[in-house]
């Protein structure tokens, strides 16, 4: 089928006419819908109920307008803060998509009489009439018709729901959003953007969906539990006060106060902020988390299954050995411009030069570089030996075939691939040479060249091939990879190499990277096939290298590791890696060398294609989890103390120690303002020294013990404070004011003992500037409520003398001292 590439000017005009090649985004959520959503959350419903009841009691002449105003203010502030922080988080996460922009290859001409050139452009700049250059692993970015196709199969499940790939031929239509499973093709674009088939159903495909993580679910469950406890405690207060013959309205107000104060209204928002801040921070370290629900799983990883080439190694392949059947080892310093074997290797490649860069497979890039050093160009050779057919490389057969016209009577059949994969004659391979090169860590390719009759089917000659040449390619390990693997080892994370290379090549590289140690096992794809699931599962405890594996082997290995209770990360970049990436708990793809299929199947994309980037990604995932746990400890610990204190004091004094308004002010100022900024805590320096998080309960990891200690500490401190003030002859109003300040200011200040799991230092205090500013603001406001007359009267507080301030100050700092002392004692016990 004939085709003609657009000129640059034609493409510009078409882009103006048809617009960018993108789908319309879903309309943003309305303000009303956002407000309703936040009002329907359990903490807001509790506040709303309290507001309605307080308002009714004021109308009935039994309440105060101040309490109505405070509860209304808290409700509006809670909804407003929630909406603002969610908006900020959404903007932050949306901006991350700019890190990963799909690029495509198209044929374009600079002018009408110029030769078409293959160039890389953004998918958004595709226009109708463009000629797309497509290969296995690409995502098709526009509707098009095939003008050239070789062994071309497409996965159209996104449109049809059918899992089987569809074979396509010239003149067949292909559709935007589908993926190429195998083969290569050229296609003329017929429609872009909303005019494509997928554009017609874009409205249903682009609906906003909220990804709820397991941690979100745990936090929501925790809030439900606390709400039930708050309700029961509130009813208990009402019953106790009724027993003590307080008026029902006063008892009901006290019950409302406790119910409202016991629910951590700001916790859901802090969880959202923590995810957004953490994911953005990880992205700045070149790891793009594509699914929010995967970020906490990243922190749970305990096994990383990694490909070798381009992930653990530099993917900068260089041919270091060149051997031919006729001449044996050939020095690369010799003039190879007339060497037929090198010419055949060059003809059997698809990589191309563009703007002094090479586009294509890294292995083929090494062939192009060697050929260029000897002044050979494929375009020149193809004038003499035009390519007339091809069979692209595929993981099933592991070789590439090209057919070239020699003369009127013969064609040239060229086959390139792994020595054991090319269908050569039996006992023809130089095994000693292969073993020697493999032990040096070289990747080995074999080449076969055979003349065949021009009118024959080349497939009939694809067996018993002669060996023509072999090349040995070095791909040195990336800098920093060995150190990263050592860090993973300290963090309880095991690294496994899974590669298609020769087992001896894989072992040689694995030893350099400290993956393969004395006593470890190395298995081949054949070994995997020969073993039952049970036998293979047993060997997984010691196996660290898997060589010559198939995509099905990778899926099986990941599945068996998961069945053993491991959280598995899998790295990959090819179309055939996608099933294993989906099977893994965390799929990790490469941005620069990865196929579109691999990226879409992954949860994390390494923007720099660097294995070492996984280190900050795991640290970031653990950091997000830790920050949310710190916020939970900070908010819930004081809430439990409030419940215990109110119940005990009501039982002892026949009246609650603090009013509803006072409790709400403590919740918003002491808990809410500083609590937000725990989300901005950096991951702790030793975060990778701890074992993986695993799927522990919300109270796991010692959180339950810390919550119990903090709640008990505050309860006892405030009870002792009440006894001291009573012994010193202070009034109940003074005791109430001091309790208000201790509970409020104490919980603000002891956030520094919570913000770090390590012993508190001045540098740790100074590390989070946002938190320090929030603490200062909250402290100033809290102290103002006790010293500014109008605020003091509004909150039913009283003035304190010098002695009371001294006692109060000591009590304020006591929780910080107790929490820090307990932390140091626990750390010392763990190091013994």
Buried (B, 14 or more C-beta within 10 A) or exposed (E): EEBBBBBEEBBEEBBEEBBEBBBEEBEEBEEEEBBEBBBEBBBBBBBBBBBEBBBEBBEEEBBBEBBBBBBBBBBEBBBEBBBEBBEBBBEBBEEBEEBBEBEBBBBBBEEEEEEBBBBEBBBBBBBBBBBBBBBBBBBBBBBBBBBBBBBBBBBBBBBEEEEEBBBBEBEBEBBBBBBBBBBBBBBBBBBBBBBBBBBEBBEEEEEEEEEEBEBBEBBBEBBEEBBEBBBEBBEBBBEBBBEEEBEEBBBBBBBBBBBBBBBBBBBBBBBBBBBBBBBBBBBEBBBBBBBBBBBBBBBBBBBBBBBBBBBBBBBBBBBBBBBBBEEEEBEBEEEBEEBEBBBBBBBBBBBBBEEEEBBBBBBBBBBBBBBEEBEBEBEEBBEEBEBEBBBBBBBEBBBBBBBBBBEEEBBBBBBBBBBEBBBBEEEBBBEEBBEBBBEBBBBBBBBBBBEBEBEEEBEEBBEEBEBBBBBBBBBEBBEBBBEBBEBBBEBBBBBBBBBBBBBBBBBBBBBBBBBBEEEBBBBBBEBBEEBEEEEBBBBBEEBBBBBBBBBBBBBBBBBBBBEEEBBBBBBBBBBBBBBBBBBBBBBBBBBEBBBBBBBBBBBBBBBEBBBBBBBBBBBBBBBBBBBBBBBBBBBBBBBBBBBBBBBBBBEEBEBBBBBBBBBBBBBBBBBBBBBBBBBBBBBBEEBBEBEBBEEBEBBEBBBEEBBEBBBBBBBBBBBEBBEBBBEEEBEBEBBBBBBBBBBBBBBBBBBBBBBBBEEBEEEBBEBBEBBBEBBEBBBEBBEEBBEEEEBBEBBBBBEBEEEBEEBBEEBBBBBBEBBBEBBEEBEEEEEE
